[in-house]
């Protein structure tokens, strides 16, 4: 499949129409494999600095699906009407898959893996090639973007946004490892990697260029380069804080200006675990 997708992506616009049927068949097979979790847009790799490897060919396959699709009506309850690419349908679930999708406006695109024991509260959106591990809770108004990889027993709280990535195809998607708590109204974007058991307090925003101030160790965590992701350490507890910019200019000093800054205030311990254990009652 990898070879087929790479060959199809390389076709010129003049050549592509002759291979359309084969391309549709390949993309359908890719969606099925993504649904089953047998193929992933990124996967664990202990030999890399982040512990993850991007499967660029998978993301190219998804881009191939967009290229193949025509915009057509999507079946919906009257009076609403929706139009989307014909190659990107909504995913159909069976009770045997043991996924709990609470009624109320949630959409999960075909090609997203959702493991047994996952709970999705309404309304939420899970995009193609996302991977949701066992026992994870996706709360109301949460977004899991394209190719985002979410581990097991993760809590993505209400209105949290986990960014997606398709282009550039080689870029790291957002990675959230096992037992992470993402607080309400958080935003994680641009390929950040959240290591195991980390906690993001409500309102924390992380992008590739966001420095994290580790108050425990007295260091500033940044991504090593523009081509590498920002990595949140294992067990870090981060809250939304501020840092003064009064030394930048007289104007900033005069007005007492400060900028947003995510701060590691501690590393997770038994007390932190006790505070986050209440979510188990929802299951």
N, C-alpha and C positions, 0 to 999 in steps of 0.2 A: 504493500500500500504506500509506503514511504516513497519508493521509486516511482510509482505511478503518479502520485501527487506532484513530485518534483518535476517530472516530465511535462505534466499538464500545465503547471504554473509557468513553465519556460516557453510555452507555445506563443507565437505571435498572434495578434488579432485576426490575421488572415487564415492562419492554420486552425485556430481554436474551434470554429463551427463544425469542422469535420470530426472532431473528437467529443462533441457535446454529450452524446448518449453514454459513452464510456466514462466521461467525467461525472455525469449524474449518478451513475452506478457506483463509482468510487466514493463520491461524497456521501451517498446513502450508507454505504458500508462504514465509513468513518464515523458518521453520527451514531450508528448502532454500537460501535466499539466504544465511543465516548460515553454513551448511555450506560454501558455495562462496566465502565471503569477499567477496562482492559488497556485502553490507550489514554494517555493524559497529555495535556499541553505542557506540563512541567512535572518532574518527578524527583523524589529524593535521590541524592548522589553524594555519598560521604567524601568523595574525592575532590569536590569543588569547595571553594572558600565559603560559600553560603550554605552548602549542604543540599543544593538543588540544581537541577539541569533543565534547561529549556529545550523542548522538542519543537524546533522551528518548523519542521515539516507539518506538524499537526496544525499550527496556526496558519500556515500556507493553505492547508486543506480547507480550513474554515473560510478563508478569503476566496478560495475557489468556489465555495458554496454561494457566497454573496454574488460572485460574478455570474454564476449559472442561473440564479433565480430571477423571476419576473415578479413585479409587484401586483399582487392579486388580493381580493377580499378575503378576510379571515372570518369564519363563522363565529358569530357572537349573538348574545341575547339582544333583541330589539329593545330600545331604539339605537343602541350603539353600533358603530361600524368601524372596523379596523382593516388596515391594508399593510401587508408585509411581503417580504420575499417568499416566493412559493417554496423555496428549498429550506426554509427555516421555520418549520411548524412548531406549534406548542406541543410539549411532551405529554404523552398519555401514560398514566400510571395504573397499575393493577394492585389490588389489595395484598397480593402475595409479596409485593416489594417492601411491605412493612414501613412505608413512609407516611407520616401523618401530615396532611395538607388541610389546614382548617379553612372552611369556606369564608369568602370575603374579598376576592379580587386578586389573588396571587397568580402569577404567570411564571412558568418554568419552560424555557425553550428546549426543544429536542436537542440532544447532544450534550446535556448536562448530566453528570453523575450525581445521584442523591442516594446515599447509603441507607440501609435499614436503620430504623430508630431515629431518623432525622425528623424534626418537627418544624414546620413552616407556618408561621402565624400571618394573618392577612393584614393589609396587602403587602406582598413582598415580590421581588423579581430576581430570578436566577437566570443568567444568560448562558449561551452556548459555551461548551468546553469548561465551564466551572466544575469543580470537584468538591463535593460536600461529604465529609467523613462521618462515620457512625456516631449517633448520639448527639449530633450538633443541633442547636436551636437557632433558627433564623427568625428573628422577631418582626413585629409589625413595621411596615414602611422601610424595611432594610433592603439593600441592593447588594447582590453578589455579581460582580461584573464578569465579562467574558474571560475565560481561561484562569480566573482566580482559583487558587487551591486552598481549601479549608480543611483542617485536620479533624480529628475525632474529639467529641465532647467540648466543642467550642460553643460559646454563647455570643451570638451577634445580636446586640441589643437593638431596641426600637430606633429607627431612623438612622442606623449606622450605614455607611457607604463603603463598600469594598470595591475599589476601582478595577476595571478590566483593561486588557491590552490585546490588541490584534496587530497593530502596526506601531513601530517597526516589528516585523515578525520575530526577530531575534531577541527582543527585549524581554526581561523577566516580568512575569505577571505578579500580582500581589500574592504572597504566601502567608497563610496563618496556620501555624503548627498546632499540635494537640493541646487541649486543656487551656486554651487562651480565652480570656474574657474581653470582649470589645464592648465598651460602654455605650450608652445612648448618645446619638448625634455625633459619633466619631466618624472620621473620614480617613481611610488608608488608601493611598494612591501611588502611582508611578513605581510599581514593582517593589515596594517595601517587603521585607521579610520579618515577620513577627515570630520569634522563636517560642518554644514550648513554655506554657504556664505563665506567660506574660499577662499583665492586666493593663488595659487602657481605660482610664477613668473617663467619665462623660465629657464629651466636647473635645477630646484630643484629636488633632489633625496632623497626619504624617504624610509627607511627600518625599520624593527622592532628595530634595535639596533642604529638608528641614533638619537642622542640628538638634540633637537631643542632649540635654544637660543632665549628666549623671551626678546628682548631689551626693550620692553615697560614696562614689569612688573619686570624685573631684575631676572628672574628665568630660569632654564633649565628644559625642558620637556623631560621626558624619559618614557619608558613603565614601569609599576610597577613591572613586573616580566617577565621571559622568556615565560610564558604561557599566557601573556596578551598583547594586541596590543598597539602600539604607537598611541595616540589620538591627532590630531591637533585641537586646540580650535576653536569654532564657530567664524567666521568672521576674523580669523587671516590672515594677509597678509605676506607671506613668500618669501624671495628672497635667492638666492644662495650666500653665503658669505664665509669667511675663518676665522680661529682662529689660532693664533700663537702657535707654539710648541717649541719656543726658550728656554723655561724653562725645557724642557725634557732632553736635552743633550747639551754639548758644540758644537757638530757637527751641531745640529739643529739651535743653536744660531748663529754660524759662517756663516751658509748659508741662514739665514733668512727664514727657512722653516715654512710653515703653512699648515693646513689641511682644507678640505671642511667643511663648517658648514652652515646648513639652519638657517636663522635668521628671527624672527618675527619683522618687522620694524614698523608695525602699526596694528590697527584693522579696519576692513572695515567700511566706512562711506559713506555719500552721494557722496562725490567727487570720491571715488573709484568706486561706482556704475555707475557714469557717464562715467568713462573711459572704463568700460566693456560693456556699453550699445550698442556699435556699432555693436556687433554681431547680434543684432536684424535685422539689414538691410539685412543680408544674408538669412533670413527666408522668 
